[in-house]
């Protein structure tokens, strides 16, 4: 049977179909290669992320690396070093405290080596730094529950106090250099430390009902005994802490702010209640004598104990879970 002759239109359509068929041979393999390339790229990226995460986990929780790079990473990533009563302790807070403490030691005593004694010193400061970070975190938890806050103005005021500590007027630039040289801290890091400390002090004062009751007794006895602190100490015993300098000391003495306060008094005068600069209790100071730069005083301290007792209870009853092991 004779083959039907195609029309010109049908011939054109046939040639077109042949051309398209040849194109498909290249198109489909190319699409497959493109999909495979995308898949491989995603797979490699996922593997890279897993490798980075595993390496980071090992450095944080096994080798406990404290390098600049890892410290900066912990400031960005939400990684924790412990958990206190349900609240996570930021790894960055722990490293900030530890690194500043260690730099202070090395500034005074020289760079630590890699021997057993040096590692023991590092571990001692790691333990103290982790304890501090846990305390600050617990204070933040209580502060959130009780609506206790620290304002930017309070932080700025405290910063200025430190700027002129010891009665020495310093420029902010020179003070920041001291911070960096001795503590390895920037202004923002130091302000964060001040904020955490102020918050902790406020919490310690707020929750300590026993200290409030003892303080009320001290105020009452100061009036009844005409400021005789020794007599008050004999009556209240271990509920308070009584001290005498026994002679003249520098009015810039590091004693929780007592010498500075004493300098503002007249002999025989008793101060109003004030909070120690370390935030661990109420102080009353009675000036005995003074010169232009020295003071002789007696003091009563009503210590805050509730916060420390609560922290110890948490430690004793597994209320604190730590993600690193410090020898």
matplotlib code that plots the C-alpha trace (Angstrom):
import matplotlib.pyplot as plt

x = [0.0, 1.4, 2.5, 0.2, 1.9, 2.0, 0.9, 3.4, 1.8, 2.0, 5.7, 6.4, 4.7, 6.7, 10.0, 9.0, 8.3, 11.6, 13.5, 11.6, 12.2, 16.0, 15.8, 14.1, 17.1, 19.1, 16.4, 15.5, 19.1, 19.9, 16.8, 17.9, 21.5, 20.1, 17.9, 20.8, 23.0, 20.5, 20.0, 23.8, 24.2, 21.5, 23.0, 26.5, 25.1, 23.3, 26.4, 28.4, 25.9, 26.0, 29.8, 29.8, 27.2, 29.0, 32.4, 30.8, 29.2, 32.5, 34.3, 31.6, 30.7, 33.7, 37.0, 35.3, 37.1, 37.1, 38.6, 37.4, 35.7, 33.7, 32.8, 31.5, 29.6, 27.9, 26.7, 24.8, 23.7, 21.2, 23.4, 23.2, 25.8, 23.3, 19.7, 18.7, 15.2, 13.9, 15.8, 18.6, 22.0, 23.6, 26.9, 28.0, 27.4, 29.5, 32.4, 32.2, 32.7, 35.4, 37.4, 37.4, 38.4, 41.2, 42.6, 42.7, 44.8, 47.1, 47.6, 48.8, 50.7, 51.6, 50.3, 49.2, 51.0, 49.7, 50.9, 48.7, 48.9, 47.8, 44.9, 43.9, 43.8, 41.7, 39.2, 38.9, 38.0, 35.7, 33.8, 33.5, 32.4, 29.7, 28.5, 28.2, 26.4, 23.9, 23.3, 22.7, 20.3, 18.4, 18.1, 16.8, 14.1, 13.0, 13.1, 10.8, 8.3, 8.3, 8.5, 11.9, 13.9, 17.0, 16.7, 19.3, 19.7, 20.6, 23.2, 24.6, 24.7, 26.6, 29.0, 29.8, 30.5, 33.0, 34.4, 35.4, 36.1, 38.6, 37.9, 40.1, 38.5, 39.1, 38.0, 35.7, 38.4, 41.0, 38.5, 37.6, 41.3, 41.6, 38.6, 40.1, 43.6, 42.7, 39.4, 39.3, 35.8, 34.1, 31.8, 28.7, 30.0, 30.8, 27.4, 25.8, 27.8, 26.6, 23.0, 23.1, 24.8, 22.2, 19.4, 20.8, 21.2, 17.6, 16.4, 18.5, 17.0, 13.4, 13.2, 15.0, 12.1, 14.4, 16.9, 14.1, 12.9, 16.5, 17.0, 13.8, 15.3, 18.6, 16.9, 14.8, 17.9, 19.9, 17.4, 17.0, 20.7, 21.7, 23.8, 25.8, 26.6, 28.6, 25.7, 23.4, 25.8, 25.8, 22.0, 21.5, 24.5, 25.1, 22.0, 24.2, 27.9, 29.7, 33.1, 35.5, 38.5, 40.5, 42.2, 42.4, 42.0, 42.0, 38.7, 38.9, 39.2, 37.5, 35.0, 31.6, 31.4, 31.7, 34.8, 33.4, 30.2, 32.1, 34.0, 30.7, 29.8, 30.9, 32.4, 29.7, 27.2, 25.5, 24.6, 21.3, 20.9, 22.6, 23.3, 26.8, 28.5, 28.7, 24.9, 25.1, 23.5, 22.4, 25.1, 25.1, 28.3, 29.3, 32.2, 34.7, 37.3, 38.7, 41.3, 41.2, 41.9, 41.4, 38.5, 38.1, 34.6, 32.4, 29.7, 26.8, 25.9, 22.6, 23.5, 21.2, 21.1, 17.9, 19.2, 22.3, 20.1, 17.8, 20.7, 22.2, 18.8, 18.7, 22.1, 21.3, 18.0, 19.1, 17.5, 20.6, 21.6, 25.0, 25.9, 29.7, 31.9, 34.5, 37.2]
y = [0.0, 3.4, 5.7, 8.6, 11.7, 14.3, 17.8, 20.5, 21.4, 17.8, 17.6, 20.8, 19.4, 16.1, 18.0, 20.1, 17.0, 15.5, 18.6, 18.8, 15.1, 15.7, 18.6, 16.5, 14.2, 17.1, 18.7, 15.9, 14.8, 18.5, 18.8, 15.6, 17.0, 20.3, 18.5, 16.3, 19.4, 21.2, 18.0, 17.6, 21.2, 21.0, 17.7, 19.2, 22.3, 20.1, 18.0, 21.2, 22.5, 19.2, 19.2, 22.7, 21.9, 18.8, 20.6, 23.5, 21.1, 19.4, 22.7, 24.0, 20.9, 18.6, 20.6, 23.7, 26.1, 29.7, 31.4, 34.8, 33.2, 30.8, 33.5, 35.7, 32.8, 32.2, 35.8, 35.2, 31.5, 30.6, 28.0, 27.3, 26.1, 25.2, 25.4, 26.9, 26.1, 25.9, 28.9, 28.5, 30.0, 31.6, 30.2, 33.7, 35.0, 32.3, 32.9, 36.7, 36.2, 33.6, 35.4, 38.6, 36.8, 34.9, 38.0, 39.8, 36.9, 36.9, 40.6, 40.3, 37.0, 36.5, 34.2, 30.7, 27.7, 24.3, 22.4, 20.8, 23.7, 26.2, 24.0, 23.7, 27.5, 27.7, 25.1, 27.0, 30.2, 28.2, 26.9, 30.3, 31.8, 29.2, 29.6, 33.4, 32.9, 30.6, 33.1, 35.9, 33.7, 32.7, 36.4, 37.2, 34.5, 35.9, 39.4, 38.4, 36.8, 39.9, 42.6, 43.8, 45.8, 47.8, 51.0, 52.3, 55.3, 53.1, 51.4, 54.7, 56.0, 52.9, 53.2, 56.7, 55.7, 53.1, 55.7, 57.8, 55.0, 55.8, 59.6, 59.6, 61.5, 59.6, 60.1, 57.5, 56.7, 56.0, 54.0, 51.8, 51.2, 50.0, 47.7, 46.3, 45.9, 44.4, 42.6, 42.2, 43.9, 46.4, 49.1, 47.1, 44.0, 46.0, 47.6, 44.2, 43.0, 46.1, 45.4, 41.8, 42.8, 45.5, 43.2, 40.5, 43.0, 44.2, 40.6, 39.7, 42.7, 42.1, 38.4, 38.6, 39.1, 38.0, 40.8, 43.3, 42.2, 42.4, 45.8, 47.1, 45.9, 47.6, 50.9, 50.7, 49.9, 52.7, 55.1, 53.4, 53.0, 56.4, 54.8, 52.4, 49.9, 47.6, 47.3, 46.5, 43.8, 42.2, 42.1, 40.8, 38.5, 36.6, 38.1, 41.0, 41.6, 44.3, 45.7, 48.4, 49.6, 50.0, 53.0, 55.3, 53.8, 55.4, 56.9, 55.2, 51.8, 48.9, 47.9, 48.0, 51.8, 52.2, 54.4, 56.6, 57.0, 57.6, 60.5, 62.3, 62.1, 64.0, 62.2, 60.3, 60.5, 57.4, 57.1, 56.3, 52.8, 52.1, 49.1, 47.7, 48.2, 44.4, 44.2, 41.6, 43.5, 46.7, 48.9, 51.4, 53.4, 55.4, 57.8, 57.7, 60.2, 61.3, 63.4, 64.8, 61.4, 58.9, 57.6, 55.5, 54.0, 51.2, 49.5, 47.2, 44.9, 43.2, 40.4, 39.1, 35.4, 34.2, 34.3, 32.2, 29.7, 29.3, 28.7, 26.1, 24.4, 24.2, 22.7, 20.2, 19.1, 18.9, 22.2, 23.1, 21.1, 21.8, 20.9, 21.0, 19.1, 21.1, 19.1]
z = [0.0, -1.0, 1.8, 2.2, 1.1, 3.9, 3.4, 3.8, 7.2, 8.4, 7.3, 9.2, 12.3, 12.1, 11.8, 14.8, 16.9, 16.0, 17.0, 20.3, 21.0, 20.5, 23.0, 25.6, 25.7, 27.0, 29.1, 31.4, 32.3, 33.0, 35.3, 37.1, 37.5, 38.9, 41.5, 42.5, 42.9, 45.1, 47.2, 47.6, 48.5, 51.2, 52.5, 52.7, 54.5, 57.0, 57.6, 58.1, 60.7, 62.5, 62.6, 63.9, 66.6, 67.7, 67.8, 69.7, 72.1, 72.8, 73.3, 75.7, 77.7, 77.4, 76.9, 78.4, 76.1, 77.2, 74.2, 72.8, 69.8, 71.9, 74.4, 71.6, 70.2, 73.6, 73.6, 70.4, 70.8, 73.6, 75.3, 79.0, 81.6, 84.3, 85.5, 88.8, 90.0, 86.5, 85.1, 82.6, 83.5, 80.5, 79.4, 78.4, 82.0, 83.5, 81.0, 81.5, 85.3, 84.9, 82.2, 84.2, 87.4, 85.7, 84.0, 87.4, 88.8, 85.8, 85.9, 89.5, 89.4, 85.8, 83.1, 84.3, 82.8, 82.0, 85.0, 87.7, 90.1, 87.4, 86.3, 90.0, 90.2, 87.0, 88.3, 91.6, 89.7, 87.4, 90.4, 92.0, 88.7, 88.1, 91.7, 91.1, 87.7, 89.4, 92.2, 89.7, 87.7, 90.9, 91.8, 88.3, 88.8, 92.1, 90.7, 87.8, 90.3, 92.6, 89.9, 91.1, 88.5, 88.1, 85.9, 83.5, 85.7, 88.7, 86.6, 85.4, 89.0, 90.2, 87.2, 88.2, 91.8, 90.5, 88.2, 91.1, 93.6, 96.3, 95.9, 92.7, 89.8, 86.6, 83.0, 81.6, 79.0, 81.7, 83.7, 80.7, 80.1, 83.7, 83.2, 80.0, 81.3, 84.7, 84.0, 80.2, 80.3, 78.0, 79.3, 78.3, 80.1, 83.2, 83.2, 82.9, 85.9, 87.8, 86.8, 87.9, 91.2, 92.0, 91.2, 93.5, 96.3, 95.9, 96.0, 99.0, 100.9, 99.7, 100.7, 104.1, 106.6, 109.4, 108.7, 108.6, 112.0, 113.5, 111.9, 113.6, 116.9, 116.2, 115.4, 118.6, 120.8, 119.2, 120.6, 123.9, 124.6, 123.1, 120.3, 122.5, 119.9, 122.2, 124.5, 121.6, 120.4, 123.8, 123.8, 120.3, 120.2, 116.9, 115.2, 114.3, 113.6, 115.7, 114.8, 116.0, 114.0, 117.2, 115.8, 112.8, 109.3, 105.8, 105.0, 101.6, 103.3, 101.5, 104.2, 102.5, 102.6, 106.4, 106.4, 103.7, 105.8, 109.0, 107.4, 107.0, 110.7, 113.8, 116.8, 118.7, 115.9, 114.5, 110.8, 109.3, 108.1, 104.7, 102.5, 102.4, 99.0, 98.7, 99.2, 101.9, 104.8, 106.6, 108.2, 111.1, 111.8, 114.8, 114.5, 117.4, 116.0, 112.7, 110.9, 107.3, 105.8, 108.6, 110.7, 113.9, 114.1, 115.4, 113.3, 113.4, 110.5, 110.1, 107.6, 104.8, 105.2, 103.5, 99.9, 100.8, 102.8, 99.8, 97.4, 99.8, 100.0, 96.2, 96.1, 98.8, 97.1, 93.5, 92.6, 90.6, 87.5, 86.0, 82.5, 83.0, 85.4, 87.3, 89.0]

ax = plt.figure().add_subplot(projection="3d")
ax.plot(x, y, z, "-o")
ax.set_aspect("equal")
plt.show()
